[in-house]
Amino acid sequence: MDAKFFTSRATTLTGTGLSVLLMGTLSCLAAGLDMWVGRDWLTQSTLLMPFLLSAVGAALLGYVVVPLLKRLKAGQFIREEGPKAHLKKAGTPTMGGIFFVPVALLIAILASGGATNTLAVCALTLAYGFIGWIDDWQVLKRRSNKGISPKMKLALQIGFAIIFCAWAMATQPIEVTTLDLPFGILLPLGLLFWPLAGFTMVAESNATNLTDGVDGLMGGTGAIALLGLGALIAPDYPELMVFCAAMSGACVGFLTHNRNPARVFMGDTGSLALGGALAAVGILSGHLFALFIITLLFVAETLSVIMQVSYYKATKGPDGKGKRLFKMAPLHHHFELSGWSEIQVVSAFYVVAGFLSCVALTTLH
């Protein structure tokens, strides 16, 4: 793709303008969807109210936590093999997930009246956020960009996934193991539920982790994906709809501090939590196929890394060097090195994320 494709619009936007545009668009969509299904904002669970409350709460809390992270010297270490333009970001506080994720969970629990399913997805989100916090803490402690080992991270992800799946099998109707497909097709998974659900949680959390590499990218695309998923499941799972809306709003509130140029990064604390949240809702609602469509952008980011590494190894010559499919992986770095500004990359990814949510809503609702 040519960088000129998005130049006419994206280059006129600032990080602030882009985040305000996203906030306004998602707020209007949430309000419109609430009116479309006839939800009373005063007496029923809605998308708009938890979205707005979380957005405001996360934004305000950030003004307290971000300076505190700076005083604690919780600065990000930038990997040398990344884009050279990112080296100037070294020292920017990370671990921002510690303030916007709890805001979303608290509002989701209050707005849903402490519904069991909401408590369960909140627990899984918190668990995956905890894995990310451990990783972020180790990075800061070691003063390098190396956190806990990949094996330890994977073991923790699988462990929490097994606990969540066991809870779902023990407490949910048998329909939890049925997969909703397009055209009203229902596919019973049986025992295949276990590996598919577990894989989804691990894959989604790692995909959102890889996507978090440019100012405002994961926060914005995560907000879009969560609101889209919330709208999709609203008729049958209002308590999970509220959770998605609250998480989406918190992501937008986080952009107050993470928009380009970012004052704080979400770190693994935030990105792993977002992946866990998306996966948990998709599993309990039976909408794993819809989740795949909605988060296809995150999947593409993951595939770009897998393809890059595989191709490099397959073409490695006697000198120990191989060829590259992309200028750099994940995919957003490829576009950066192709001449796109960060604002252009983020704007384009927002558009793609919105399109994918629309596709899921129109084909699977």
LUMKETI-583827 format. One line per 10 residues: their letters; for each residue z, y, x of C-alpha. Coordinates in Angstrom, 3 decimals. Layout:
N
A) Z/Y/X ~ ... $
// end
This chain:
365
MDAKFFTSRA) 0.000/0.000/0.000 ~ -0.759/3.561/1.136 ~ 2.086/6.032/1.469 ~ -0.109/8.626/-0.276 ~ 0.273/6.646/-3.518 ~ 3.700/8.125/-4.157 ~ 3.334/11.335/-2.153 ~ 2.422/13.688/-4.995 ~ 5.682/13.062/-6.860 ~ 8.200/11.557/-4.459 $
TTLTGTGLSV) 7.837/14.172/-1.730 ~ 8.809/16.916/-4.184 ~ 12.095/15.156/-4.972 ~ 15.337/15.437/-3.057 ~ 18.046/12.813/-2.979 ~ 20.041/14.883/-5.463 ~ 17.059/15.382/-7.755 ~ 16.256/11.681/-7.744 ~ 19.825/10.657/-8.597 ~ 20.038/13.257/-11.394 $
LLMGTLSCLA) 16.711/12.050/-12.780 ~ 17.957/8.457/-12.738 ~ 21.228/9.414/-14.431 ~ 19.431/11.302/-17.168 ~ 16.852/8.589/-17.742 ~ 19.358/5.747/-17.959 ~ 21.695/7.772/-20.191 ~ 18.851/8.481/-22.612 ~ 17.787/4.850/-22.569 ~ 21.332/3.653/-23.234 $
AGLDMWVGRD) 21.701/6.088/-26.130 ~ 18.302/5.131/-27.500 ~ 19.039/1.412/-27.338 ~ 22.379/1.939/-29.083 ~ 20.664/3.809/-31.927 ~ 17.857/1.254/-32.089 ~ 20.272/-1.612/-32.788 ~ 22.392/0.605/-35.063 ~ 25.593/0.633/-33.006 ~ 28.293/3.137/-33.966 $
WLTQSTLLMP) 29.533/4.863/-30.806 ~ 32.996/5.329/-32.286 ~ 33.702/1.881/-33.723 ~ 31.499/-0.617/-31.850 ~ 30.777/-1.741/-28.310 ~ 27.901/0.318/-26.940 ~ 25.888/0.744/-23.780 ~ 26.269/4.510/-23.511 ~ 30.046/5.048/-23.555 ~ 31.058/2.588/-20.788 $
FLLSAVGAAL) 28.016/3.731/-18.803 ~ 29.047/7.386/-18.909 ~ 32.750/6.734/-18.365 ~ 32.048/4.595/-15.289 ~ 29.539/7.077/-13.904 ~ 31.986/9.967/-14.169 ~ 34.939/7.882/-12.968 ~ 33.142/6.528/-9.890 ~ 31.765/9.952/-8.986 ~ 35.166/11.636/-9.220 $
LGYVVVPLLK) 37.028/8.892/-7.384 ~ 34.484/9.079/-4.593 ~ 35.583/12.635/-3.807 ~ 38.998/11.180/-2.961 ~ 38.013/7.923/-1.259 ~ 35.074/9.067/0.890 ~ 37.128/11.606/2.884 ~ 39.830/8.948/3.244 ~ 37.291/6.482/4.683 ~ 36.216/9.172/7.133 $
RLKAGQFIRE) 39.801/9.710/8.271 ~ 40.196/5.949/8.697 ~ 37.041/5.995/10.873 ~ 35.389/3.380/8.660 ~ 31.980/4.290/10.093 ~ 28.896/2.099/9.813 ~ 27.428/0.500/12.935 ~ 23.616/0.639/12.860 ~ 21.766/-2.361/14.273 ~ 19.549/-1.394/17.199 $
EGPKAHLKKA) 16.637/-3.517/15.987 ~ 16.412/-1.510/12.763 ~ 14.289/1.626/12.215 ~ 15.052/4.204/14.914 ~ 15.380/6.920/12.271 ~ 18.479/5.106/10.977 ~ 20.384/5.521/14.242 ~ 21.431/9.016/13.157 ~ 23.362/7.386/10.296 ~ 25.810/5.754/12.683 $
GTPTMGGIFF) 29.359/6.726/11.796 ~ 28.686/7.258/8.093 ~ 31.601/5.673/6.189 ~ 30.910/2.257/4.712 ~ 32.847/-0.036/2.349 ~ 32.108/2.280/-0.592 ~ 32.298/-0.668/-2.956 ~ 36.087/-0.335/-2.890 ~ 35.961/2.639/-5.246 ~ 32.998/2.207/-7.597 $
VPVALLIAIL) 33.385/-1.519/-8.333 ~ 37.064/-1.321/-9.493 ~ 36.202/1.631/-11.745 ~ 33.520/-0.435/-13.477 ~ 35.763/-3.479/-13.861 ~ 38.616/-1.471/-15.346 ~ 36.409/0.285/-17.877 ~ 34.633/-2.960/-18.775 ~ 37.949/-4.696/-19.477 ~ 39.276/-1.793/-21.568 $
ASGGATNTLA) 36.031/-1.281/-23.490 ~ 35.692/-4.988/-24.293 ~ 39.329/-5.346/-25.337 ~ 40.023/-7.808/-22.532 ~ 37.454/-10.344/-23.788 ~ 37.633/-13.668/-21.946 ~ 34.026/-13.592/-20.768 ~ 34.464/-10.055/-19.459 ~ 37.570/-11.064/-17.524 ~ 35.672/-14.013/-16.047 $
VCALTLAYGF) 32.684/-12.004/-14.800 ~ 35.054/-9.323/-13.510 ~ 36.937/-11.985/-11.541 ~ 33.710/-13.348/-10.030 ~ 32.530/-9.839/-9.181 ~ 35.861/-9.070/-7.544 ~ 35.757/-12.362/-5.627 ~ 32.318/-11.647/-4.191 ~ 33.366/-8.083/-3.455 ~ 36.329/-9.526/-1.562 $
IGWIDDWQVL) 33.967/-11.609/0.591 ~ 32.051/-8.434/1.355 ~ 35.264/-6.551/2.138 ~ 36.279/-9.206/4.666 ~ 32.861/-8.884/6.301 ~ 33.011/-5.073/6.355 ~ 36.538/-5.136/7.739 ~ 35.530/-7.469/10.551 ~ 32.619/-5.172/11.425 ~ 34.991/-2.220/11.697 $
KRRSNKGISP) 37.634/-4.214/13.553 ~ 35.171/-5.514/16.146 ~ 33.388/-2.156/16.417 ~ 29.989/-3.853/16.099 ~ 27.550/-4.789/13.353 ~ 28.733/-8.414/13.402 ~ 31.106/-9.428/10.608 ~ 32.270/-12.873/9.605 ~ 29.986/-15.756/10.532 ~ 27.103/-16.594/8.165 $
KMKLALQIGF) 28.591/-20.077/7.681 ~ 31.959/-18.668/6.626 ~ 30.323/-16.178/4.263 ~ 28.193/-18.917/2.690 ~ 31.187/-21.237/2.349 ~ 33.162/-18.567/0.502 ~ 30.202/-17.767/-1.765 ~ 29.735/-21.442/-2.647 ~ 33.459/-21.939/-3.147 ~ 33.765/-19.113/-5.667 $
AIIFCAWAMA) 30.540/-20.250/-7.345 ~ 31.970/-23.747/-7.869 ~ 35.167/-22.334/-9.376 ~ 33.185/-20.119/-11.748 ~ 30.863/-22.946/-12.807 ~ 33.826/-25.266/-13.403 ~ 35.464/-22.619/-15.590 ~ 32.228/-22.107/-17.535 ~ 31.772/-25.828/-18.150 ~ 35.378/-26.176/-19.302 $
TQPIEVTTLD) 35.546/-23.170/-21.619 ~ 32.045/-22.284/-22.822 ~ 29.959/-23.922/-25.579 ~ 27.467/-26.562/-24.427 ~ 24.734/-23.909/-24.838 ~ 25.853/-22.400/-21.529 ~ 23.837/-25.150/-19.836 ~ 20.706/-24.243/-21.799 ~ 18.104/-21.988/-20.223 ~ 16.357/-19.366/-22.380 $
LPFGILLPLG) 12.642/-19.181/-21.582 ~ 9.825/-17.012/-22.990 ~ 8.394/-17.715/-26.466 ~ 11.730/-18.993/-27.736 ~ 11.704/-22.105/-25.554 ~ 15.155/-23.550/-24.816 ~ 15.519/-25.879/-21.836 ~ 18.720/-28.004/-21.627 ~ 19.749/-28.268/-17.981 ~ 22.465/-30.901/-18.176 $
LLFWPLAGFT) 23.870/-31.591/-14.730 ~ 21.170/-29.385/-13.195 ~ 23.261/-26.465/-14.419 ~ 25.594/-26.856/-11.437 ~ 23.062/-26.493/-8.592 ~ 20.996/-23.869/-10.426 ~ 23.998/-21.700/-11.303 ~ 25.491/-22.054/-7.837 ~ 22.185/-21.237/-6.177 ~ 21.779/-18.187/-8.423 $
MVAESNATNL) 25.138/-16.727/-7.419 ~ 24.573/-17.235/-3.713 ~ 20.936/-16.092/-3.822 ~ 21.548/-13.001/-5.944 ~ 24.455/-11.787/-3.816 ~ 22.496/-12.239/-0.605 ~ 19.427/-10.577/-2.147 ~ 21.364/-7.483/-3.209 ~ 22.974/-7.431/0.229 ~ 19.541/-7.337/1.904 $
TDGVDGLMGG) 18.281/-4.660/-0.478 ~ 21.105/-2.315/0.528 ~ 19.346/-0.743/3.507 ~ 18.201/2.743/2.475 ~ 20.191/5.651/1.010 ~ 20.444/5.222/-2.754 ~ 18.301/2.091/-2.898 ~ 20.721/-0.621/-4.026 ~ 22.815/1.764/-6.093 ~ 19.829/2.893/-8.146 $
TGAIALLGLG) 17.963/-0.383/-8.477 ~ 21.266/-2.121/-9.247 ~ 21.978/0.386/-12.024 ~ 18.538/-0.201/-13.537 ~ 18.808/-3.993/-13.342 ~ 22.304/-4.075/-14.838 ~ 21.414/-1.789/-17.736 ~ 18.276/-3.821/-18.429 ~ 20.254/-7.060/-18.455 ~ 22.909/-5.467/-20.661 $
ALIAPDYPEL) 20.315/-4.366/-23.196 ~ 18.770/-7.837/-23.229 ~ 22.008/-9.676/-24.012 ~ 23.493/-6.990/-26.321 ~ 22.838/-8.783/-29.654 ~ 24.575/-12.024/-28.646 ~ 27.065/-11.011/-25.941 ~ 28.460/-7.518/-26.660 ~ 31.374/-8.070/-24.287 ~ 28.990/-8.819/-21.406 $
MVFCAAMSGA) 26.780/-5.922/-22.477 ~ 29.767/-3.603/-22.008 ~ 30.380/-5.069/-18.554 ~ 26.752/-4.495/-17.517 ~ 26.804/-0.940/-18.832 ~ 30.021/-0.155/-16.955 ~ 28.682/-1.615/-13.705 ~ 25.413/0.280/-14.153 ~ 27.246/3.542/-14.717 ~ 29.458/2.987/-11.686 $
CVGFLTHNRN) 26.346/2.493/-9.546 ~ 24.977/5.825/-10.783 ~ 28.330/7.495/-10.107 ~ 28.257/6.031/-6.608 ~ 24.884/7.710/-6.038 ~ 26.701/11.051/-6.159 ~ 27.882/10.158/-2.663 ~ 25.175/7.685/-1.585 ~ 22.038/9.695/-2.408 ~ 19.921/10.759/0.540 $
PARVFMGDTG) 21.392/11.873/2.901 ~ 24.231/9.441/2.186 ~ 27.854/10.436/2.702 ~ 28.962/6.809/2.283 ~ 27.414/3.325/2.148 ~ 28.481/0.633/-0.309 ~ 28.682/-1.998/2.441 ~ 28.891/-5.712/1.743 ~ 31.908/-4.896/-0.440 ~ 29.599/-3.312/-2.978 $
SLALGGALAA) 26.339/-5.186/-2.505 ~ 27.811/-8.699/-2.725 ~ 29.834/-7.646/-5.784 ~ 26.677/-6.411/-7.540 ~ 24.845/-9.668/-6.866 ~ 27.789/-11.676/-8.143 ~ 28.000/-9.518/-11.273 ~ 24.318/-9.984/-12.125 ~ 24.471/-13.740/-11.534 ~ 27.670/-14.243/-13.545 $
VGILSGHLFA) 26.250/-12.448/-16.594 ~ 22.963/-14.321/-16.337 ~ 24.776/-17.653/-16.209 ~ 27.144/-17.068/-19.132 ~ 24.381/-15.634/-21.331 ~ 21.892/-18.402/-20.503 ~ 19.372/-15.790/-19.347 ~ 18.746/-16.986/-15.801 ~ 14.982/-16.711/-16.250 ~ 15.330/-13.124/-17.484 $
LFIITLLFVA) 17.650/-12.420/-14.569 ~ 14.950/-13.701/-12.207 ~ 12.412/-11.293/-13.715 ~ 14.795/-8.322/-13.718 ~ 15.842/-8.891/-10.103 ~ 12.411/-9.894/-8.801 ~ 12.496/-6.873/-6.512 ~ 15.612/-8.222/-4.801 ~ 13.950/-11.634/-4.579 ~ 10.946/-10.030/-2.863 $
ETLSVIMQVS) 13.270/-8.411/-0.323 ~ 14.760/-11.821/0.473 ~ 11.371/-13.538/0.652 ~ 10.095/-10.886/3.058 ~ 12.886/-11.783/5.476 ~ 12.283/-15.531/5.112 ~ 8.523/-15.098/5.584 ~ 8.974/-12.810/8.574 ~ 11.310/-15.197/10.390 ~ 9.248/-18.298/9.524 $
YYKATKGPDG) 5.949/-16.738/10.616 ~ 7.473/-15.418/13.825 ~ 8.777/-18.872/14.735 ~ 5.522/-20.612/13.757 ~ 3.392/-18.298/15.917 ~ 5.700/-18.189/18.916 ~ 3.707/-18.565/22.126 ~ 4.587/-19.675/25.671 ~ 6.106/-16.268/26.302 ~ 8.633/-16.886/23.520 $
KGKRLFKMAP) 7.202/-14.126/21.316 ~ 5.614/-14.588/17.924 ~ 3.609/-12.510/15.453 ~ 4.989/-10.574/12.497 ~ 3.785/-10.476/8.913 ~ 5.526/-7.165/8.244 ~ 6.256/-4.243/10.518 ~ 9.909/-4.958/9.786 ~ 11.894/-6.900/7.199 ~ 13.396/-6.533/4.627 $
LHHHFELSGW) 10.433/-5.064/2.764 ~ 11.792/-1.523/2.413 ~ 11.781/-1.167/6.200 ~ 8.100/-2.187/6.290 ~ 7.251/0.763/4.047 ~ 9.417/3.095/6.120 ~ 7.542/2.140/9.290 ~ 4.258/2.526/7.407 ~ 4.958/6.231/7.033 ~ 6.946/6.403/3.784 $
SEIQVVSAFY) 9.986/8.647/3.666 ~ 13.248/7.194/2.369 ~ 12.827/9.201/-0.846 ~ 9.365/7.692/-1.361 ~ 10.644/4.170/-0.788 ~ 13.568/4.612/-3.167 ~ 11.415/6.301/-5.842 ~ 8.845/3.505/-5.723 ~ 11.500/0.809/-5.887 ~ 13.148/2.527/-8.866 $
VVAGFLSCVA) 9.827/2.473/-10.701 ~ 9.321/-1.212/-9.931 ~ 12.885/-2.065/-11.001 ~ 12.367/-0.213/-14.276 ~ 9.071/-1.981/-14.899 ~ 10.644/-5.391/-14.321 ~ 13.446/-4.651/-16.788 ~ 10.863/-3.579/-19.373 ~ 8.919/-6.804/-18.835 ~ 12.071/-8.878/-19.379 $
LTTLH) 13.044/-6.931/-22.505 ~ 9.617/-7.147/-24.113 ~ 8.971/-10.813/-23.369 ~ 12.439/-12.334/-23.718 ~ 14.320/-10.186/-26.235 $
// end
